[in-house]
Amino acid sequence: MAARWLQLSAAVAGALLAAACTAQPQFTHDPGDADFVHGQSSGTAKGDKPKDPDSAADYYRNLYANDPTNLAAAIGMLQNLREMGSFDQARETAGKLLAVKPDQPKLVAEFGKIELASGHFKEAVQQLGRSIALDATDWTAHSALGIAYDRLGEYDHADASYQAALALSPGNAAVLNNFALSKAMAGDLKAARALLQQAATAGGADARVRQNYALVSALSGDLPRAEELTRKDLPPELAQDTIAYYRELAAGASLK
């Protein structure tokens, strides 16, 4: 059971990076796009952004080309590259922008999220920490820093980062979700479950948060709650397979 949970927790932590870095996971952390899942954005260009990734990339690129002083367009361009998984291009572009504006906190924070999404966790800690030193009021930077610390196994530092994010954005479902998964990876299922219960009833919570809650409920031995949450959001066949797996987890735990 312990080995299986470690594997599952690694998947939980890793899924975030497909979205995060933000963005839109689960079972996963939420880096702070809404920026790493729900919540307000950390700063993007105004207007009707196309939903197609390639069109969105062109949209932000054109905005920035027409006005290189448009910081929102620059950040929107970087976020789009990150969400597309174009990490090398995002890192190169961020480096060029930071050469011009090295102390712009939102640019530094986005660079840190790019490093986080691409698996460079120590570099992410460095950049996100620097962005917070420049501007400590960005909850998404604190939340993303917590995820980076989680991926390094530094749960005490992650705890402090999530606490800081919640102080800036109380009741934020994305931060509560991330904090809960951090507690779960650290082996504190009781705290994880309490945080996910709070997240699931917070404004901005969605099926991803509820399914994290279902997972932790199952691992905590509360199969009725896990089944209720699973059936609420998942299609019948997938729900049945998921519930069967949860029952297997619970049975394995009872043998320990």
TIDO-727667 format. One record per residue (C-alpha): residue number from 1; residue in one letter; z, y, x. Coordinates in nm, 3 decimals. Example, Ala and Ser with C-alpha at 12.3 -4.5 7.8 and 13.67 -1.06 7.14 Angstrom:
REM TIDO-727667
{i:1; aa:a; c3:0.780; c2:-0.450; c1:1.230} .
{i:2; aa:s; c3:0.714; c2:-0.106; c1:1.367} .
//
This chain:
REM TIDO-727667
{i:1; aa:m; c3:0.000; c2:0.000; c1:0.000} .
{i:2; aa:a; c3:0.091; c2:0.246; c1:0.274} .
{i:3; aa:a; c3:-0.233; c2:0.184; c1:0.461} .
{i:4; aa:r; c3:-0.433; c2:0.215; c1:0.144} .
{i:5; aa:w; c3:-0.266; c2:0.543; c1:0.056} .
{i:6; aa:l; c3:-0.340; c2:0.682; c1:0.400} .
{i:7; aa:q; c3:-0.707; c2:0.598; c1:0.352} .
{i:8; aa:l; c3:-0.704; c2:0.757; c1:0.008} .
{i:9; aa:s; c3:-0.528; c2:1.069; c1:0.128} .
{i:10; aa:a; c3:-0.788; c2:1.108; c1:0.402} .
{i:11; aa:a; c3:-1.060; c2:1.094; c1:0.138} .
{i:12; aa:v; c3:-0.871; c2:1.347; c1:-0.072} .
{i:13; aa:a; c3:-0.848; c2:1.587; c1:0.221} .
{i:14; aa:g; c3:-1.205; c2:1.529; c1:0.330} .
{i:15; aa:a; c3:-1.368; c2:1.580; c1:-0.008} .
{i:16; aa:l; c3:-1.269; c2:1.941; c1:0.006} .
{i:17; aa:l; c3:-1.501; c2:2.008; c1:0.291} .
{i:18; aa:a; c3:-1.804; c2:1.912; c1:0.090} .
{i:19; aa:a; c3:-1.721; c2:2.198; c1:-0.136} .
{i:20; aa:a; c3:-1.515; c2:2.412; c1:0.067} .
{i:21; aa:c; c3:-1.497; c2:2.536; c1:0.208} .
{i:22; aa:t; c3:-1.420; c2:2.616; c1:-0.170} .
{i:23; aa:a; c3:-1.559; c2:2.532; c1:-0.290} .
{i:24; aa:q; c3:-1.603; c2:2.264; c1:-0.557} .
{i:25; aa:p; c3:-1.438; c2:1.931; c1:-0.499} .
{i:26; aa:q; c3:-1.223; c2:1.641; c1:-0.610} .
{i:27; aa:f; c3:-1.030; c2:1.445; c1:-0.550} .
{i:28; aa:t; c3:-0.991; c2:1.726; c1:-0.305} .
{i:29; aa:h; c3:-0.835; c2:2.037; c1:-0.171} .
{i:30; aa:d; c3:-0.984; c2:2.362; c1:-0.276} .
{i:31; aa:p; c3:-1.040; c2:2.580; c1:0.028} .
{i:32; aa:g; c3:-1.023; c2:2.894; c1:-0.140} .
{i:33; aa:d; c3:-1.349; c2:2.947; c1:-0.297} .
{i:34; aa:a; c3:-1.250; c2:2.981; c1:-0.554} .
{i:35; aa:d; c3:-1.345; c2:2.978; c1:-0.259} .
{i:36; aa:f; c3:-1.224; c2:2.637; c1:-0.191} .
{i:37; aa:v; c3:-1.203; c2:2.543; c1:-0.583} .
{i:38; aa:h; c3:-1.097; c2:2.765; c1:-0.869} .
{i:39; aa:g; c3:-0.996; c2:3.126; c1:-0.878} .
{i:40; aa:q; c3:-1.146; c2:3.457; c1:-0.792} .
{i:41; aa:s; c3:-1.393; c2:3.490; c1:-0.512} .
{i:42; aa:s; c3:-1.292; c2:3.645; c1:-0.185} .
{i:43; aa:g; c3:-1.575; c2:3.893; c1:-0.207} .
{i:44; aa:t; c3:-1.941; c2:3.837; c1:-0.294} .
{i:45; aa:a; c3:-2.230; c2:4.059; c1:-0.382} .
{i:46; aa:k; c3:-2.254; c2:4.186; c1:-0.735} .
{i:47; aa:g; c3:-2.543; c2:4.093; c1:-0.958} .
{i:48; aa:d; c3:-2.696; c2:3.780; c1:-1.107} .
{i:49; aa:k; c3:-2.690; c2:3.533; c1:-0.820} .
{i:50; aa:p; c3:-2.941; c2:3.251; c1:-0.871} .
{i:51; aa:k; c3:-2.782; c2:2.909; c1:-0.919} .
{i:52; aa:d; c3:-3.044; c2:2.731; c1:-0.710} .
{i:53; aa:p; c3:-2.912; c2:2.720; c1:-0.349} .
{i:54; aa:d; c3:-3.243; c2:2.811; c1:-0.187} .
{i:55; aa:s; c3:-3.300; c2:3.099; c1:-0.426} .
{i:56; aa:a; c3:-2.943; c2:3.217; c1:-0.374} .
{i:57; aa:a; c3:-2.993; c2:3.210; c1:0.002} .
{i:58; aa:d; c3:-3.304; c2:3.427; c1:-0.033} .
{i:59; aa:y; c3:-3.120; c2:3.656; c1:-0.276} .
{i:60; aa:y; c3:-2.838; c2:3.731; c1:-0.032} .
{i:61; aa:r; c3:-3.069; c2:3.746; c1:0.269} .
{i:62; aa:n; c3:-3.285; c2:4.007; c1:0.096} .
{i:63; aa:l; c3:-2.984; c2:4.209; c1:-0.013} .
{i:64; aa:y; c3:-2.851; c2:4.215; c1:0.340} .
{i:65; aa:a; c3:-3.192; c2:4.289; c1:0.495} .
{i:66; aa:n; c3:-3.232; c2:4.588; c1:0.264} .
{i:67; aa:d; c3:-2.884; c2:4.716; c1:0.348} .
{i:68; aa:p; c3:-2.716; c2:4.580; c1:0.665} .
{i:69; aa:t; c3:-2.404; c2:4.780; c1:0.573} .
{i:70; aa:n; c3:-2.360; c2:4.573; c1:0.255} .
{i:71; aa:l; c3:-2.061; c2:4.363; c1:0.351} .
{i:72; aa:a; c3:-2.051; c2:4.181; c1:0.016} .
{i:73; aa:a; c3:-2.412; c2:4.068; c1:0.066} .
{i:74; aa:a; c3:-2.335; c2:3.949; c1:0.419} .
{i:75; aa:i; c3:-2.036; c2:3.747; c1:0.301} .
{i:76; aa:g; c3:-2.233; c2:3.610; c1:0.005} .
{i:77; aa:m; c3:-2.505; c2:3.496; c1:0.246} .
{i:78; aa:l; c3:-2.249; c2:3.318; c1:0.466} .
{i:79; aa:q; c3:-2.077; c2:3.156; c1:0.169} .
{i:80; aa:n; c3:-2.409; c2:3.029; c1:0.040} .
{i:81; aa:l; c3:-2.501; c2:2.881; c1:0.378} .
{i:82; aa:r; c3:-2.159; c2:2.714; c1:0.394} .
{i:83; aa:e; c3:-2.188; c2:2.570; c1:0.046} .
{i:84; aa:m; c3:-2.536; c2:2.437; c1:0.133} .
{i:85; aa:g; c3:-2.392; c2:2.261; c1:0.438} .
{i:86; aa:s; c3:-2.600; c2:2.472; c1:0.677} .
{i:87; aa:f; c3:-2.306; c2:2.507; c1:0.913} .
{i:88; aa:d; c3:-2.494; c2:2.576; c1:1.236} .
{i:89; aa:q; c3:-2.694; c2:2.854; c1:1.074} .
{i:90; aa:a; c3:-2.382; c2:2.990; c1:0.905} .
{i:91; aa:r; c3:-2.190; c2:2.990; c1:1.234} .
{i:92; aa:e; c3:-2.476; c2:3.160; c1:1.421} .
{i:93; aa:t; c3:-2.517; c2:3.423; c1:1.149} .
{i:94; aa:a; c3:-2.142; c2:3.487; c1:1.133} .
{i:95; aa:g; c3:-2.133; c2:3.531; c1:1.509} .
{i:96; aa:k; c3:-2.404; c2:3.797; c1:1.494} .
{i:97; aa:l; c3:-2.228; c2:3.981; c1:1.213} .
{i:98; aa:l; c3:-1.894; c2:3.971; c1:1.391} .
{i:99; aa:a; c3:-2.053; c2:4.108; c1:1.708} .
{i:100; aa:v; c3:-2.114; c2:4.424; c1:1.505} .
{i:101; aa:k; c3:-1.794; c2:4.416; c1:1.297} .
{i:102; aa:p; c3:-1.545; c2:4.207; c1:1.499} .
{i:103; aa:d; c3:-1.237; c2:4.318; c1:1.307} .
{i:104; aa:q; c3:-1.365; c2:4.292; c1:0.950} .
{i:105; aa:p; c3:-1.107; c2:4.056; c1:0.795} .
{i:106; aa:k; c3:-1.328; c2:3.908; c1:0.523} .
{i:107; aa:l; c3:-1.598; c2:3.825; c1:0.778} .
{i:108; aa:v; c3:-1.341; c2:3.666; c1:1.008} .
{i:109; aa:a; c3:-1.198; c2:3.470; c1:0.713} .
{i:110; aa:e; c3:-1.542; c2:3.344; c1:0.617} .
{i:111; aa:f; c3:-1.606; c2:3.239; c1:0.975} .
{i:112; aa:g; c3:-1.280; c2:3.044; c1:0.958} .
{i:113; aa:k; c3:-1.390; c2:2.874; c1:0.635} .
{i:114; aa:i; c3:-1.720; c2:2.779; c1:0.796} .
{i:115; aa:e; c3:-1.529; c2:2.620; c1:1.084} .
{i:116; aa:l; c3:-1.308; c2:2.439; c1:0.833} .
{i:117; aa:a; c3:-1.604; c2:2.311; c1:0.631} .
{i:118; aa:s; c3:-1.774; c2:2.184; c1:0.946} .
{i:119; aa:g; c3:-1.464; c2:1.997; c1:1.065} .
{i:120; aa:h; c3:-1.359; c2:2.231; c1:1.346} .
{i:121; aa:f; c3:-0.998; c2:2.250; c1:1.236} .
{i:122; aa:k; c3:-0.839; c2:2.410; c1:1.541} .
{i:123; aa:e; c3:-1.107; c2:2.678; c1:1.545} .
{i:124; aa:a; c3:-1.052; c2:2.729; c1:1.171} .
{i:125; aa:v; c3:-0.681; c2:2.785; c1:1.229} .
{i:126; aa:q; c3:-0.759; c2:3.039; c1:1.499} .
{i:127; aa:q; c3:-1.008; c2:3.238; c1:1.291} .
{i:128; aa:l; c3:-0.814; c2:3.223; c1:0.964} .
{i:129; aa:g; c3:-0.498; c2:3.324; c1:1.146} .
{i:130; aa:r; c3:-0.682; c2:3.620; c1:1.297} .
{i:131; aa:s; c3:-0.816; c2:3.724; c1:0.956} .
{i:132; aa:i; c3:-0.464; c2:3.716; c1:0.812} .
{i:133; aa:a; c3:-0.337; c2:3.925; c1:1.103} .
{i:134; aa:l; c3:-0.602; c2:4.181; c1:1.011} .
{i:135; aa:d; c3:-0.536; c2:4.161; c1:0.636} .
{i:136; aa:a; c3:-0.249; c2:3.950; c1:0.503} .
{i:137; aa:t; c3:-0.339; c2:4.011; c1:0.136} .
{i:138; aa:d; c3:-0.625; c2:3.758; c1:0.099} .
{i:139; aa:w; c3:-0.483; c2:3.452; c1:-0.078} .
{i:140; aa:t; c3:-0.798; c2:3.249; c1:-0.009} .
{i:141; aa:a; c3:-0.747; c2:3.285; c1:0.366} .
{i:142; aa:h; c3:-0.388; c2:3.160; c1:0.342} .
{i:143; aa:s; c3:-0.495; c2:2.867; c1:0.123} .
{i:144; aa:a; c3:-0.781; c2:2.773; c1:0.356} .
{i:145; aa:l; c3:-0.543; c2:2.797; c1:0.652} .
{i:146; aa:g; c3:-0.312; c2:2.554; c1:0.473} .
{i:147; aa:i; c3:-0.600; c2:2.307; c1:0.441} .
{i:148; aa:a; c3:-0.682; c2:2.341; c1:0.809} .
{i:149; aa:y; c3:-0.321; c2:2.267; c1:0.899} .
{i:150; aa:d; c3:-0.326; c2:1.967; c1:0.664} .
{i:151; aa:r; c3:-0.628; c2:1.827; c1:0.843} .
{i:152; aa:l; c3:-0.438; c2:1.861; c1:1.170} .
{i:153; aa:g; c3:-0.132; c2:1.689; c1:1.020} .
{i:154; aa:e; c3:0.078; c2:2.004; c1:1.060} .
{i:155; aa:y; c3:0.236; c2:1.992; c1:0.714} .
{i:156; aa:d; c3:0.519; c2:2.240; c1:0.779} .
{i:157; aa:h; c3:0.267; c2:2.506; c1:0.877} .
{i:158; aa:a; c3:0.052; c2:2.414; c1:0.578} .
{i:159; aa:d; c3:0.357; c2:2.452; c1:0.353} .
{i:160; aa:a; c3:0.415; c2:2.807; c1:0.478} .
{i:161; aa:s; c3:0.048; c2:2.896; c1:0.424} .
{i:162; aa:y; c3:0.046; c2:2.775; c1:0.064} .
{i:163; aa:q; c3:0.371; c2:2.956; c1:-0.005} .
{i:164; aa:a; c3:0.212; c2:3.276; c1:0.125} .
{i:165; aa:a; c3:-0.096; c2:3.220; c1:-0.092} .
{i:166; aa:l; c3:0.118; c2:3.167; c1:-0.401} .
{i:167; aa:a; c3:0.319; c2:3.480; c1:-0.328} .
{i:168; aa:l; c3:-0.010; c2:3.672; c1:-0.342} .
{i:169; aa:s; c3:-0.157; c2:3.479; c1:-0.637} .
{i:170; aa:p; c3:0.127; c2:3.328; c1:-0.842} .
{i:171; aa:g; c3:0.041; c2:3.026; c1:-1.052} .
{i:172; aa:n; c3:-0.305; c2:2.993; c1:-0.896} .
{i:173; aa:a; c3:-0.436; c2:2.649; c1:-0.992} .
{i:174; aa:a; c3:-0.644; c2:2.611; c1:-0.676} .
{i:175; aa:v; c3:-0.351; c2:2.687; c1:-0.446} .
{i:176; aa:l; c3:-0.112; c2:2.466; c1:-0.643} .
{i:177; aa:n; c3:-0.369; c2:2.186; c1:-0.623} .
{i:178; aa:n; c3:-0.403; c2:2.225; c1:-0.246} .
{i:179; aa:f; c3:-0.027; c2:2.247; c1:-0.198} .
{i:180; aa:a; c3:0.021; c2:1.931; c1:-0.404} .
{i:181; aa:l; c3:-0.231; c2:1.733; c1:-0.201} .
{i:182; aa:s; c3:-0.064; c2:1.857; c1:0.116} .
{i:183; aa:k; c3:0.268; c2:1.722; c1:-0.012} .
{i:184; aa:a; c3:0.103; c2:1.393; c1:-0.105} .
{i:185; aa:m; c3:-0.048; c2:1.351; c1:0.241} .
{i:186; aa:a; c3:0.293; c2:1.426; c1:0.388} .
{i:187; aa:g; c3:0.436; c2:1.143; c1:0.177} .
{i:188; aa:d; c3:0.626; c2:1.355; c1:-0.079} .
{i:189; aa:l; c3:0.477; c2:1.226; c1:-0.404} .
{i:190; aa:k; c3:0.755; c2:1.373; c1:-0.616} .
{i:191; aa:a; c3:0.680; c2:1.727; c1:-0.499} .
{i:192; aa:a; c3:0.305; c2:1.662; c1:-0.524} .
{i:193; aa:r; c3:0.337; c2:1.549; c1:-0.882} .
{i:194; aa:a; c3:0.548; c2:1.850; c1:-0.982} .
{i:195; aa:l; c3:0.296; c2:2.089; c1:-0.829} .
{i:196; aa:l; c3:0.000; c2:1.917; c1:-0.995} .
{i:197; aa:q; c3:0.176; c2:1.924; c1:-1.330} .
{i:198; aa:q; c3:0.213; c2:2.298; c1:-1.286} .
{i:199; aa:a; c3:-0.149; c2:2.332; c1:-1.169} .
{i:200; aa:a; c3:-0.284; c2:2.132; c1:-1.463} .
{i:201; aa:t; c3:-0.130; c2:2.376; c1:-1.711} .
{i:202; aa:a; c3:-0.226; c2:2.690; c1:-1.516} .
{i:203; aa:g; c3:-0.514; c2:2.915; c1:-1.606} .
{i:204; aa:g; c3:-0.825; c2:2.809; c1:-1.419} .
{i:205; aa:a; c3:-0.733; c2:2.442; c1:-1.402} .
{i:206; aa:d; c3:-1.011; c2:2.197; c1:-1.477} .
{i:207; aa:a; c3:-1.085; c2:1.825; c1:-1.477} .
{i:208; aa:r; c3:-1.065; c2:1.806; c1:-1.098} .
{i:209; aa:v; c3:-0.706; c2:1.923; c1:-1.096} .
{i:210; aa:r; c3:-0.617; c2:1.688; c1:-1.382} .
{i:211; aa:q; c3:-0.773; c2:1.393; c1:-1.202} .
{i:212; aa:n; c3:-0.574; c2:1.472; c1:-0.889} .
{i:213; aa:y; c3:-0.271; c2:1.475; c1:-1.118} .
{i:214; aa:a; c3:-0.377; c2:1.137; c1:-1.255} .
{i:215; aa:l; c3:-0.410; c2:0.993; c1:-0.905} .
{i:216; aa:v; c3:-0.067; c2:1.113; c1:-0.794} .
{i:217; aa:s; c3:0.087; c2:0.998; c1:-1.124} .
{i:218; aa:a; c3:-0.052; c2:0.651; c1:-1.064} .
{i:219; aa:l; c3:0.076; c2:0.646; c1:-0.707} .
{i:220; aa:s; c3:0.415; c2:0.758; c1:-0.840} .
{i:221; aa:g; c3:0.423; c2:0.469; c1:-1.088} .
{i:222; aa:d; c3:0.354; c2:0.666; c1:-1.408} .
{i:223; aa:l; c3:0.057; c2:0.469; c1:-1.534} .
{i:224; aa:p; c3:0.070; c2:0.598; c1:-1.894} .
{i:225; aa:r; c3:0.026; c2:0.957; c1:-1.775} .
{i:226; aa:a; c3:-0.244; c2:0.855; c1:-1.526} .
{i:227; aa:e; c3:-0.436; c2:0.672; c1:-1.799} .
{i:228; aa:e; c3:-0.400; c2:0.961; c1:-2.043} .
{i:229; aa:l; c3:-0.539; c2:1.211; c1:-1.793} .
{i:230; aa:t; c3:-0.817; c2:0.978; c1:-1.681} .
{i:231; aa:r; c3:-0.941; c2:0.907; c1:-2.032} .
{i:232; aa:k; c3:-0.932; c2:1.277; c1:-2.116} .
{i:233; aa:d; c3:-1.194; c2:1.376; c1:-1.861} .
{i:234; aa:l; c3:-1.396; c2:1.076; c1:-1.745} .
{i:235; aa:p; c3:-1.673; c2:0.886; c1:-1.927} .
{i:236; aa:p; c3:-1.540; c2:0.562; c1:-2.083} .
{i:237; aa:e; c3:-1.686; c2:0.319; c1:-1.828} .
{i:238; aa:l; c3:-1.578; c2:0.524; c1:-1.527} .
{i:239; aa:a; c3:-1.237; c2:0.585; c1:-1.685} .
{i:240; aa:q; c3:-1.189; c2:0.212; c1:-1.733} .
{i:241; aa:d; c3:-1.280; c2:0.135; c1:-1.372} .
{i:242; aa:t; c3:-1.051; c2:0.411; c1:-1.247} .
{i:243; aa:i; c3:-0.760; c2:0.293; c1:-1.460} .
{i:244; aa:a; c3:-0.812; c2:-0.064; c1:-1.335} .
{i:245; aa:y; c3:-0.783; c2:0.064; c1:-0.980} .
{i:246; aa:y; c3:-0.468; c2:0.258; c1:-1.065} .
{i:247; aa:r; c3:-0.315; c2:-0.055; c1:-1.213} .
{i:248; aa:e; c3:-0.401; c2:-0.241; c1:-0.895} .
{i:249; aa:l; c3:-0.229; c2:0.031; c1:-0.690} .
{i:250; aa:a; c3:0.080; c2:0.010; c1:-0.910} .
{i:251; aa:a; c3:0.088; c2:-0.368; c1:-0.887} .
{i:252; aa:g; c3:0.066; c2:-0.351; c1:-0.511} .
{i:253; aa:a; c3:0.350; c2:-0.100; c1:-0.499} .
{i:254; aa:s; c3:0.570; c2:-0.321; c1:-0.714} .
{i:255; aa:l; c3:0.538; c2:-0.603; c1:-0.461} .
{i:256; aa:k; c3:0.676; c2:-0.393; c1:-0.177} .
//
